[in-house]
Amino acid sequence: MTISVAPEGRLVKASPVSTLTLLAGAAAFAACLLAFSPATAQPVRGSYIYTLSGFTGAIRQDWSRIAVDRERGEVYALYQNMARIFNDSGMEVYRFGEDLDVGQILDVAVDERGDVLLLTYRDQVTTIVRCDYRGRAIAEIALTGFPTALRDFAPNRMAYRNGLLYLASTMGLIAAVTDRDGRFTRAYDLFRLLELEEKDRGATELAGFSVDADGNILFTVPVMFRAFVLAPDGSIAAFGKPGSAPGGFNIVGGIARDRKGNIVVIDRLKASVLVFDKTFKFVTQFASYGRKPSQLVFPDDLAIGTDDRIYVTQSGKKGISVFKLTYD
């Protein structure tokens, strides 16, 4: 289902579009798309700087989960139950996870103290494992105080901001907030907020998921061709439209906000990074599909550091590409 925003800001429904339809012919089409190169100067520009690497070269892993330690400038990349840590120069400095008996690691976050938070799933139970900076398990954080209506809540995405944990079930379309000890604070039924119909349940899922400095939850829904900003009070704003032209969405992916309030969105099919300002007005896009270092292959997720570096995960064994935002 696609939706648009009416002039007064309410959501307006449109026709359903299946994920299979979106993906059909993706590889052939993406190769034909070119990055947008505006003729006039743009207030925001993105340029490739490097790929996250180890001493033997670029780390060639696909579609990692990525998190930024804003206090220390380090980057955490989670792939197949291994967490790799990179310094602010993009070099791997440590890794852990092989010896942790915590089940399947679904996502990773870092708090202001430098503790690593791992969202794990084992024996049909979701738990958050707190580790020290060396990846040694300190404690398990159980999710407690959840209402009966959320007894089946099974999050597979996690973010941490300002002492709060933000959890999301991408298929269940539920987002929840807890304190740092896992105690329930509030939840949002995204299925209801998006005014979806029952027939859309199970056919609609989230792609991107992040939280900005003000506690707004940012997420994308590919089959709607839309990006959303959910405020702590439950109000929701939407932007985006389908299309291959600059500013349009084909298959939308990761989303995050930079330090100036711009919203940065991945388009998987375009293999591009799109930038929108605070008012959701399209500003620019950069990168394109290809095997060159500055190009992307079906990018998926992203994270933004405090120094305006954008870390983009992708497939094709291209690893995690890093771009730098500059502002005029």
DRENMITOR-194386 format. One record per residue (C-alpha): x, y, z; residue in three letters. Coordinates in nm, 3 decimals, padded with zeros to 5 digits. Last residue first. Example, Ala and Ser with C-alpha at 12.3 -4.5 7.8 and 13.67 -1.06 7.14 Angstrom:
<nodes>
+---------+---------+---------+------+
|       u |       v |       w | type |
+---------+---------+---------+------+
|  01.367 | -00.106 |  00.714 |  SER |
|  01.230 | -00.450 |  00.780 |  ALA |
+---------+---------+---------+------+
</nodes>
This chain:
<nodes>
+---------+---------+---------+------+
|       u |       v |       w | type |
+---------+---------+---------+------+
|  02.772 |  02.490 |  00.189 |  ASP |
|  02.766 |  02.165 |  00.383 |  TYR |
|  02.984 |  01.856 |  00.356 |  THR |
|  02.870 |  01.499 |  00.418 |  LEU |
|  03.140 |  01.233 |  00.409 |  LYS |
|  03.086 |  00.884 |  00.274 |  PHE |
|  03.192 |  00.547 |  00.414 |  VAL |
|  03.133 |  00.219 |  00.235 |  SER |
|  03.072 | -00.097 |  00.436 |  ILE |
|  03.165 | -00.421 |  00.262 |  GLY |
|  03.159 | -00.473 | -00.112 |  LYS |
|  03.083 | -00.846 | -00.088 |  LYS |
|  02.799 | -00.800 | -00.337 |  GLY |
|  02.568 | -00.663 | -00.067 |  SER |
|  02.554 | -00.326 |  00.108 |  GLN |
|  02.606 | -00.141 |  00.435 |  THR |
|  02.647 |  00.237 |  00.432 |  VAL |
|  02.838 |  00.433 |  00.698 |  TYR |
|  02.776 |  00.807 |  00.664 |  ILE |
|  03.038 |  01.042 |  00.808 |  ARG |
|  02.896 |  01.366 |  00.942 |  ASP |
|  03.149 |  01.402 |  01.227 |  ASP |
|  02.889 |  01.293 |  01.483 |  THR |
|  02.855 |  00.963 |  01.300 |  GLY |
|  02.569 |  00.863 |  01.073 |  ILE |
|  02.441 |  00.508 |  01.034 |  ALA |
|  02.322 |  00.325 |  00.725 |  LEU |
|  02.129 |  00.022 |  00.607 |  ASP |
|  02.064 | -00.167 |  00.284 |  ASP |
|  02.278 | -00.088 | -00.017 |  PRO |
|  02.211 | -00.291 | -00.333 |  PHE |
|  02.564 | -00.263 | -00.474 |  VAL |
|  02.718 |  00.081 | -00.416 |  LEU |
|  02.956 |  00.311 | -00.601 |  GLN |
|  03.252 |  00.516 | -00.475 |  SER |
|  03.483 |  00.212 | -00.470 |  PRO |
|  03.382 |  00.113 | -00.824 |  LYS |
|  03.163 | -00.197 | -00.850 |  ARG |
|  02.845 | -00.029 | -00.965 |  GLY |
|  02.506 |  00.123 | -00.877 |  TYR |
|  02.508 |  00.494 | -00.797 |  SER |
|  02.635 |  00.732 | -00.531 |  ALA |
|  02.480 |  01.070 | -00.440 |  PHE |
|  02.143 |  01.232 | -00.386 |  GLN |
|  02.042 |  01.592 | -00.327 |  THR |
|  01.812 |  01.829 | -00.138 |  VAL |
|  01.460 |  01.683 | -00.138 |  PHE |
|  01.225 |  01.880 |  00.087 |  LYS |
|  01.125 |  01.687 |  00.399 |  PHE |
|  01.090 |  02.013 |  00.601 |  THR |
|  01.406 |  01.935 |  00.796 |  LYS |
|  01.601 |  01.880 |  00.474 |  ASP |
|  01.608 |  01.566 |  00.258 |  PHE |
|  01.918 |  01.371 |  00.147 |  VAL |
|  01.915 |  01.062 | -00.074 |  LEU |
|  02.188 |  00.796 | -00.077 |  VAL |
|  02.195 |  00.587 | -00.392 |  SER |
|  02.195 |  00.226 | -00.506 |  ALA |
|  01.893 |  00.323 | -00.716 |  LYS |
|  01.730 | -00.005 | -00.620 |  LEU |
|  01.828 |  00.008 | -00.255 |  ARG |
|  01.736 |  00.372 | -00.196 |  ASP |
|  01.899 |  00.472 |  00.132 |  ILE |
|  01.767 |  00.773 |  00.324 |  VAL |
|  01.937 |  01.069 |  00.494 |  VAL |
|  01.723 |  01.313 |  00.691 |  ILE |
|  01.872 |  01.658 |  00.743 |  ASN |
|  01.853 |  01.792 |  01.099 |  GLY |
|  02.194 |  01.958 |  01.111 |  LYS |
|  02.354 |  01.675 |  01.309 |  ARG |
|  02.244 |  01.413 |  01.056 |  ASP |
|  01.923 |  01.210 |  01.070 |  ARG |
|  01.899 |  00.841 |  00.983 |  ALA |
|  01.725 |  00.607 |  00.736 |  ILE |
|  01.797 |  00.264 |  00.590 |  GLY |
|  01.602 |  00.118 |  00.298 |  GLY |
|  01.367 |  00.248 |  00.029 |  VAL |
|  01.297 |  00.046 | -00.282 |  ILE |
|  01.214 |  00.291 | -00.562 |  ASN |
|  01.184 |  00.628 | -00.392 |  PHE |
|  01.168 |  00.966 | -00.565 |  GLY |
|  01.390 |  01.262 | -00.480 |  GLY |
|  01.577 |  01.255 | -00.809 |  PRO |
|  01.361 |  01.075 | -01.069 |  ALA |
|  01.319 |  00.700 | -01.036 |  SER |
|  00.971 |  00.719 | -00.888 |  GLY |
|  00.752 |  00.655 | -00.589 |  PRO |
|  00.693 |  00.942 | -00.346 |  LYS |
|  00.846 |  01.048 | -00.017 |  GLY |
|  00.735 |  01.199 |  00.312 |  PHE |
|  00.549 |  01.102 |  00.625 |  ALA |
|  00.486 |  01.264 |  00.962 |  ALA |
|  00.367 |  01.088 |  01.278 |  ILE |
|  00.233 |  01.205 |  01.612 |  SER |
|  00.283 |  00.953 |  01.891 |  GLY |
|  00.401 |  01.196 |  02.160 |  ASP |
|  00.760 |  01.070 |  02.121 |  PRO |
|  00.755 |  01.179 |  01.754 |  ALA |
|  00.738 |  00.926 |  01.469 |  LEU |
|  00.920 |  01.036 |  01.152 |  VAL |
|  00.830 |  00.834 |  00.844 |  PHE |
|  00.977 |  00.744 |  00.505 |  ALA |
|  00.762 |  00.633 |  00.214 |  ARG |
|  00.757 |  00.419 | -00.099 |  PHE |
|  00.463 |  00.236 |  00.063 |  MET |
|  00.595 | -00.110 | -00.021 |  VAL |
|  00.938 | -00.010 |  00.111 |  PRO |
|  00.831 |  00.111 |  00.457 |  VAL |
|  01.087 |  00.341 |  00.617 |  THR |
|  01.164 |  00.435 |  00.976 |  PHE |
|  01.269 |  00.726 |  01.193 |  LEU |
|  01.182 |  00.726 |  01.562 |  ILE |
|  01.206 |  01.071 |  01.720 |  ASN |
|  01.392 |  01.073 |  02.052 |  GLY |
|  01.535 |  01.424 |  02.012 |  ASP |
|  01.884 |  01.301 |  01.920 |  ALA |
|  01.749 |  01.084 |  01.639 |  ASP |
|  01.632 |  00.722 |  01.651 |  VAL |
|  01.681 |  00.463 |  01.378 |  SER |
|  01.494 |  00.207 |  01.169 |  PHE |
|  01.513 |  00.138 |  00.795 |  GLY |
|  01.319 | -00.149 |  00.640 |  ALA |
|  00.981 | -00.186 |  00.807 |  LEU |
|  00.731 | -00.446 |  00.697 |  GLU |
|  00.407 | -00.478 |  00.506 |  THR |
|  00.271 | -00.805 |  00.366 |  ALA |
|  00.214 | -00.968 |  00.706 |  GLY |
| -00.083 | -00.744 |  00.782 |  ARG |
| -00.195 | -00.572 |  00.460 |  ASP |
| -00.531 | -00.751 |  00.453 |  LYS |
| -00.604 | -00.602 |  00.795 |  GLU |
| -00.598 | -00.251 |  00.650 |  GLU |
| -00.323 | -00.002 |  00.717 |  LEU |
| -00.387 |  00.333 |  00.880 |  GLU |
| -00.014 |  00.399 |  00.923 |  LEU |
| -00.069 |  00.469 |  01.292 |  LEU |
| -00.264 |  00.144 |  01.327 |  ARG |
|  00.008 | -00.078 |  01.184 |  PHE |
|  00.267 |  00.132 |  01.365 |  LEU |
|  00.127 |  00.028 |  01.703 |  ASP |
|  00.351 |  00.237 |  01.926 |  TYR |
|  00.484 |  00.141 |  02.268 |  ALA |
|  00.568 |  00.308 |  02.597 |  ARG |
|  00.794 |  00.282 |  02.902 |  THR |
|  00.863 | -00.089 |  02.954 |  PHE |
|  01.154 | -00.178 |  03.182 |  ARG |
|  01.458 | -00.304 |  02.992 |  GLY |
|  01.724 | -00.178 |  03.233 |  ASP |
|  01.824 |  00.119 |  03.014 |  ARG |
|  01.463 |  00.236 |  03.013 |  ASP |
|  01.222 |  00.090 |  02.762 |  THR |
|  01.067 |  00.208 |  02.434 |  VAL |
|  00.856 | -00.001 |  02.199 |  ALA |
|  00.793 | -00.012 |  01.824 |  ALA |
|  00.544 | -00.252 |  01.667 |  ILE |
|  00.502 | -00.322 |  01.296 |  LEU |
|  00.496 | -00.700 |  01.353 |  GLY |
|  00.727 | -00.762 |  01.057 |  MET |
|  00.991 | -00.503 |  01.151 |  THR |
|  00.954 | -00.565 |  01.523 |  SER |
|  01.112 | -00.260 |  01.681 |  ALA |
|  01.304 | -00.171 |  01.995 |  LEU |
|  01.420 |  00.165 |  02.131 |  TYR |
|  01.628 |  00.157 |  02.448 |  LEU |
|  01.646 |  00.474 |  02.655 |  LEU |
|  01.929 |  00.644 |  02.844 |  GLY |
|  01.979 |  00.927 |  02.596 |  ASN |
|  01.952 |  00.718 |  02.279 |  ARG |
|  01.992 |  00.346 |  02.207 |  TYR |
|  01.869 |  00.161 |  01.899 |  ALA |
|  01.735 | -00.190 |  01.844 |  MET |
|  01.591 | -00.402 |  01.565 |  ARG |
|  01.461 | -00.763 |  01.577 |  ASN |
|  01.189 | -00.716 |  01.833 |  PRO |
|  00.963 | -01.007 |  01.931 |  ALA |
|  00.643 | -00.878 |  02.091 |  PHE |
|  00.426 | -01.181 |  02.170 |  ASP |
|  00.326 | -01.055 |  02.517 |  ARG |
|  00.249 | -00.715 |  02.370 |  LEU |
| -00.126 | -00.709 |  02.445 |  ALA |
| -00.044 | -00.828 |  02.795 |  THR |
|  00.138 | -00.504 |  02.869 |  PRO |
|  00.519 | -00.503 |  02.890 |  PHE |
|  00.659 | -00.460 |  03.238 |  GLY |
|  00.984 | -00.642 |  03.169 |  THR |
|  01.231 | -00.696 |  02.883 |  LEU |
|  01.523 | -00.882 |  03.038 |  ALA |
|  01.867 | -00.722 |  03.041 |  ILE |
|  02.140 | -00.982 |  03.069 |  GLU |
|  02.460 | -00.886 |  03.246 |  ALA |
|  02.832 | -00.830 |  03.200 |  ILE |
|  02.914 | -01.030 |  02.886 |  ALA |
|  03.270 | -00.972 |  02.768 |  ARG |
|  03.280 | -00.793 |  02.435 |  GLY |
|  03.599 | -00.602 |  02.507 |  ARG |
|  03.415 | -00.272 |  02.555 |  TYR |
|  03.199 | -00.435 |  02.821 |  ASP |
|  02.893 | -00.638 |  02.731 |  CYS |
|  02.521 | -00.592 |  02.805 |  ARG |
|  02.304 | -00.869 |  02.664 |  VAL |
|  01.953 | -00.772 |  02.559 |  ILE |
|  01.709 | -01.059 |  02.561 |  THR |
|  01.445 | -01.201 |  02.327 |  THR |
|  01.319 | -01.547 |  02.422 |  VAL |
|  01.228 | -01.826 |  02.181 |  GLN |
|  01.514 | -02.043 |  02.311 |  ASP |
|  01.764 | -01.776 |  02.211 |  ARG |
|  01.725 | -01.433 |  02.051 |  TYR |
|  01.973 | -01.155 |  02.110 |  THR |
|  01.984 | -00.775 |  02.100 |  LEU |
|  02.343 | -00.692 |  02.192 |  LEU |
|  02.428 | -00.380 |  02.390 |  LEU |
|  02.792 | -00.275 |  02.403 |  VAL |
|  02.900 | -00.069 |  02.704 |  ASP |
|  03.088 |  00.247 |  02.612 |  GLY |
|  02.946 |  00.457 |  02.893 |  ARG |
|  02.729 |  00.658 |  02.653 |  GLU |
|  02.556 |  00.344 |  02.529 |  ASP |
|  02.646 |  00.131 |  02.226 |  VAL |
|  02.403 | -00.054 |  02.001 |  ALA |
|  02.390 | -00.391 |  01.825 |  VAL |
|  02.130 | -00.598 |  01.644 |  ASP |
|  02.004 | -00.952 |  01.589 |  LEU |
|  02.260 | -01.168 |  01.773 |  ILE |
|  02.145 | -01.530 |  01.758 |  GLN |
|  02.209 | -01.723 |  02.076 |  GLY |
|  02.401 | -01.575 |  02.368 |  VAL |
|  02.695 | -01.813 |  02.406 |  ASP |
|  02.966 | -01.559 |  02.328 |  LEU |
|  03.287 | -01.721 |  02.203 |  ASP |
|  03.271 | -01.607 |  01.840 |  GLU |
|  03.130 | -01.268 |  01.934 |  GLY |
|  03.425 | -01.034 |  01.937 |  PHE |
|  03.630 | -00.806 |  01.717 |  ARG |
|  03.890 | -00.536 |  01.771 |  TYR |
|  04.078 | -00.253 |  01.601 |  VAL |
|  03.939 | -00.259 |  01.248 |  GLU |
|  04.046 |  00.047 |  01.053 |  MET |
|  03.801 |  00.315 |  00.936 |  GLY |
|  04.005 |  00.612 |  01.055 |  SER |
|  03.764 |  00.684 |  01.342 |  ASP |
|  03.831 |  00.337 |  01.481 |  ASN |
|  03.652 |  00.020 |  01.374 |  PHE |
|  03.495 | -00.249 |  01.592 |  ILE |
|  03.381 | -00.581 |  01.447 |  ARG |
|  03.090 | -00.769 |  01.603 |  ALA |
|  03.051 | -01.132 |  01.503 |  MET |
|  02.717 | -01.309 |  01.520 |  ASN |
|  02.690 | -01.342 |  01.140 |  GLN |
|  02.766 | -00.974 |  01.077 |  TYR |
|  02.753 | -00.685 |  01.323 |  LEU |
|  02.950 | -00.370 |  01.243 |  ALA |
|  03.039 | -00.138 |  01.531 |  TYR |
|  03.188 |  00.206 |  01.460 |  VAL |
|  03.407 |  00.410 |  01.692 |  GLU |
|  03.397 |  00.786 |  01.748 |  GLY |
|  03.435 |  00.757 |  02.125 |  ARG |
|  03.121 |  00.928 |  02.254 |  GLU |
|  02.913 |  00.877 |  01.941 |  ARG |
|  02.965 |  00.500 |  01.934 |  ASP |
|  02.812 |  00.434 |  01.592 |  VAL |
|  02.604 |  00.129 |  01.504 |  ALA |
|  02.584 | -00.092 |  01.193 |  ILE |
|  02.398 | -00.412 |  01.115 |  ARG |
|  02.570 | -00.580 |  00.825 |  SER |
|  02.426 | -00.625 |  00.477 |  TRP |
|  02.717 | -00.818 |  00.324 |  ASP |
|  03.075 | -00.859 |  00.444 |  GLN |
|  03.396 | -00.785 |  00.257 |  ARG |
|  03.613 | -00.614 |  00.520 |  ILE |
|  03.847 | -00.405 |  00.303 |  ALA |
|  04.216 | -00.488 |  00.318 |  GLY |
|  04.446 | -00.728 |  00.500 |  THR |
|  04.510 | -00.499 |  00.797 |  PHE |
|  04.136 | -00.448 |  00.838 |  GLY |
|  03.903 | -00.223 |  00.646 |  SER |
|  03.592 | -00.006 |  00.646 |  LEU |
|  03.564 |  00.136 |  00.294 |  THR |
|  03.693 |  00.487 |  00.217 |  TYR |
|  03.616 |  00.855 |  00.145 |  ILE |
|  03.311 |  00.869 | -00.083 |  TYR |
|  03.155 |  01.213 | -00.122 |  SER |
|  02.821 |  01.356 | -00.014 |  GLY |
|  02.709 |  01.714 | -00.071 |  ARG |
|  02.465 |  01.933 |  00.121 |  VAL |
|  02.360 |  02.292 |  00.044 |  PRO |
|  02.376 |  02.212 | -00.328 |  GLN |
|  02.556 |  02.415 | -00.595 |  ALA |
|  02.386 |  02.421 | -00.932 |  THR |
|  02.395 |  02.172 | -01.218 |  ALA |
|  02.279 |  01.889 | -00.994 |  PRO |
|  02.442 |  01.550 | -01.044 |  SER |
|  02.194 |  01.273 | -00.967 |  PHE |
|  02.354 |  00.929 | -00.967 |  ALA |
|  02.283 |  00.716 | -01.271 |  LEU |
|  02.038 |  00.426 | -01.298 |  LEU |
|  02.089 |  00.164 | -01.569 |  CYS |
|  02.252 | -00.098 | -01.348 |  ALA |
|  01.960 | -00.068 | -01.109 |  ALA |
|  01.712 | -00.178 | -01.373 |  PHE |
|  01.877 | -00.509 | -01.453 |  ALA |
|  01.928 | -00.603 | -01.091 |  ALA |
|  01.582 | -00.496 | -00.980 |  ALA |
|  01.388 | -00.687 | -01.247 |  GLY |
|  01.119 | -00.785 | -01.004 |  ALA |
|  01.196 | -00.647 | -00.658 |  LEU |
|  00.909 | -00.401 | -00.644 |  LEU |
|  00.659 | -00.654 | -00.774 |  THR |
|  00.774 | -00.905 | -00.515 |  LEU |
|  00.729 | -00.645 | -00.242 |  THR |
|  00.365 | -00.607 | -00.337 |  SER |
|  00.200 | -00.276 | -00.421 |  VAL |
| -00.131 | -00.174 | -00.265 |  PRO |
| -00.331 |  00.126 | -00.400 |  SER |
| -00.366 |  00.457 | -00.221 |  ALA |
| -00.444 |  00.577 |  00.129 |  LYS |
| -00.425 |  00.938 |  00.249 |  VAL |
| -00.240 |  01.029 |  00.568 |  LEU |
| -00.327 |  01.364 |  00.727 |  ARG |
| -00.092 |  01.662 |  00.694 |  GLY |
| -00.332 |  01.944 |  00.597 |  GLU |
| -00.196 |  01.939 |  00.242 |  PRO |
| -00.259 |  01.562 |  00.214 |  ALA |
|  00.030 |  01.331 |  00.280 |  VAL |
|  00.067 |  01.027 |  00.064 |  SER |
|  00.021 |  00.658 |  00.112 |  ILE |
|  00.126 |  00.349 | -00.075 |  THR |
|  00.000 |  00.000 |  00.000 |  MET |
+---------+---------+---------+------+
</nodes>
